[in-house]
């Protein structure tokens, strides 16, 4: 089956039935619990999960990346999303990070400079419509040191602020998640339930 594009309505067909598959993305600075939460919710709901592809490439190249590598990260991450969506019957796929963070980190590390590759810009711009909702994992949990992979707690705070500013500048709606893993997961379920209720009201009024 051909890869999904961001314009597609993400549905799975089974005979005459259609089941929409929406992607839920978790963003934020490093060591804010994105991977843990996305995997937890996927396991809890029996849903699809897309890990952070950028981390794999970062480790493969020991952090020595250039702009082309960031384009590769974005392209491979989107391909992984499309593959999981294609395999799911719905309703959700939980995603760890997206092109917004890929672009932001590339710029912050000075490994992406002007002019930014058009593909990377396009992928970041498409995040507004590609995901049903953005959840920002707060930096209220202990920072986990990981030499050679992560910077430090002060850097985390700096990046977290930039992530929030970027979402607001792009007018992308988001929900900040705080507290324990269980508290964050419960908040996600509450927000998704509200979104589904709004959808039902909209359909009923149509």
Legacy VTK file of the C-alpha trace (Angstrom):
# vtk DataFile Version 3.0
C-alpha trace
ASCII
DATASET POLYDATA
POINTS 206 float
0.000 0.000 0.000
1.334 3.463 -0.855
2.640 5.617 1.969
0.203 8.054 3.489
0.569 11.750 2.767
-0.358 14.439 5.268
-3.425 15.346 3.195
-4.889 11.852 3.527
-7.658 11.096 5.956
-6.022 8.308 7.889
-8.534 5.508 7.669
-8.317 1.763 7.437
-10.770 -0.026 5.193
-12.300 -3.374 5.999
-15.007 -4.142 3.499
-17.517 -1.306 3.732
-16.306 -0.270 7.188
-13.899 2.553 7.882
-11.887 3.099 11.038
-10.000 6.345 11.401
-6.477 6.074 12.747
-5.204 9.243 14.439
-1.640 9.917 15.500
-1.022 11.306 18.966
2.431 12.830 19.383
4.471 13.487 22.523
7.047 16.263 22.356
9.329 18.012 24.804
12.968 18.227 25.761
15.125 15.186 26.386
14.506 13.207 29.567
10.902 14.336 29.990
9.348 10.869 29.717
8.080 10.967 26.129
9.200 7.473 25.156
8.014 5.896 28.383
4.562 7.477 28.186
3.994 6.772 24.491
4.978 3.128 24.940
2.895 2.831 28.108
-0.255 4.100 26.416
0.297 1.947 23.344
0.644 -1.139 25.539
-2.343 -0.165 27.683
-4.632 0.361 24.694
-3.187 -2.226 22.355
-2.357 0.608 19.960
0.519 1.355 17.611
3.742 2.942 18.842
6.401 4.865 16.891
9.739 5.313 18.697
12.069 8.254 18.237
14.078 7.512 15.090
16.408 10.461 15.693
17.872 8.833 18.782
18.888 5.777 16.750
20.694 7.852 14.133
22.253 10.092 16.808
23.727 7.045 18.527
24.848 5.465 15.239
26.796 8.615 14.344
27.823 9.427 17.921
26.177 12.826 17.727
28.189 13.995 14.708
25.288 15.000 12.482
24.807 17.469 9.662
21.743 18.959 7.987
21.355 15.966 5.657
21.230 13.665 8.680
18.372 15.675 10.151
16.465 15.367 6.882
17.064 11.616 7.026
15.784 11.517 10.596
12.608 13.345 9.607
12.013 11.186 6.537
12.644 7.903 8.343
10.473 8.957 11.271
7.564 9.831 8.975
8.018 6.555 7.091
7.850 4.673 10.399
4.672 6.550 11.318
3.084 5.725 7.971
3.983 2.055 8.315
2.452 1.788 11.788
-0.692 3.673 10.755
-1.038 1.370 7.759
-0.845 -1.676 10.035
-3.277 -0.407 12.693
-7.034 -0.766 12.858
-7.366 2.295 15.078
-8.184 4.450 16.728
-4.754 5.734 17.808
-1.055 5.520 17.119
1.199 7.009 19.798
4.303 8.774 18.503
7.482 9.749 20.327
8.632 13.130 18.931
8.155 14.639 15.469
9.775 16.915 12.900
9.228 20.022 15.044
11.689 18.732 17.605
14.031 17.393 14.926
14.293 20.854 13.361
14.536 22.630 16.707
17.352 20.431 18.006
19.251 20.659 14.746
19.196 24.435 14.982
20.080 24.476 18.688
23.059 22.171 18.212
24.225 24.255 15.249
24.126 21.182 13.015
21.351 22.690 10.886
22.014 26.212 9.631
20.414 28.645 7.220
19.224 27.958 4.652
17.361 25.098 6.324
16.690 22.174 3.947
13.216 22.667 2.423
12.177 19.088 3.233
12.860 19.617 6.919
10.920 22.884 6.928
7.994 21.271 5.125
7.855 18.333 7.500
7.846 20.693 10.482
5.114 22.849 8.952
2.945 19.787 8.287
2.956 18.753 11.936
-0.028 21.008 12.607
-2.315 18.852 10.469
-0.508 15.521 10.669
-1.355 14.765 14.312
-4.649 14.757 16.149
-3.067 16.363 19.202
0.313 17.383 20.605
1.128 16.546 24.219
4.122 18.228 25.829
5.793 16.146 28.534
6.838 18.533 31.286
10.321 18.688 32.788
9.022 18.072 36.309
10.589 14.621 36.581
14.190 13.864 37.642
16.741 14.390 34.891
18.399 11.132 33.830
22.059 11.533 32.991
23.200 9.793 29.823
26.753 10.871 28.906
27.386 11.184 25.200
23.666 11.265 24.417
22.160 13.975 26.607
23.407 17.359 27.706
22.338 18.405 31.226
19.339 19.541 33.254
19.884 23.219 32.407
19.922 22.382 28.708
16.677 20.443 29.187
15.035 23.514 30.697
16.254 25.666 27.811
14.980 23.259 25.145
11.670 22.811 26.945
11.054 26.540 26.790
11.867 26.587 23.071
9.505 23.675 22.393
6.619 25.519 24.056
7.461 28.773 22.287
7.605 27.006 18.911
4.186 25.402 19.359
2.662 28.716 20.382
4.294 30.556 17.491
2.914 27.997 15.056
-0.545 28.174 16.683
-0.521 24.424 17.324
-2.800 23.360 20.142
-1.172 21.311 22.875
-1.606 19.957 26.377
1.191 19.976 28.962
1.476 16.751 30.955
2.791 16.793 34.514
3.044 14.360 37.391
3.599 10.621 37.496
3.368 8.285 34.539
-0.122 7.224 35.585
-1.257 10.818 36.092
0.048 11.792 32.666
-1.623 8.804 31.025
-4.935 9.626 32.706
-4.720 13.218 31.462
-4.080 11.988 27.919
-7.165 9.782 28.073
-9.278 12.658 29.375
-8.153 14.948 26.556
-8.702 12.305 23.893
-12.142 11.558 25.294
-13.008 15.250 25.043
-11.791 15.382 21.445
-13.936 12.373 20.551
-16.982 13.953 22.182
-16.417 17.137 20.173
-16.216 15.046 16.999
-19.529 13.389 17.791
-21.198 16.746 18.405
-19.823 18.067 15.106
-21.054 15.001 13.214
-24.484 15.235 14.831
-24.806 18.893 13.859
-23.752 18.275 10.247
LINES 1 207
206 0 1 2 3 4 5 6 7 8 9 10 11 12 13 14 15 16 17 18 19 20 21 22 23 24 25 26 27 28 29 30 31 32 33 34 35 36 37 38 39 40 41 42 43 44 45 46 47 48 49 50 51 52 53 54 55 56 57 58 59 60 61 62 63 64 65 66 67 68 69 70 71 72 73 74 75 76 77 78 79 80 81 82 83 84 85 86 87 88 89 90 91 92 93 94 95 96 97 98 99 100 101 102 103 104 105 106 107 108 109 110 111 112 113 114 115 116 117 118 119 120 121 122 123 124 125 126 127 128 129 130 131 132 133 134 135 136 137 138 139 140 141 142 143 144 145 146 147 148 149 150 151 152 153 154 155 156 157 158 159 160 161 162 163 164 165 166 167 168 169 170 171 172 173 174 175 176 177 178 179 180 181 182 183 184 185 186 187 188 189 190 191 192 193 194 195 196 197 198 199 200 201 202 203 204 205
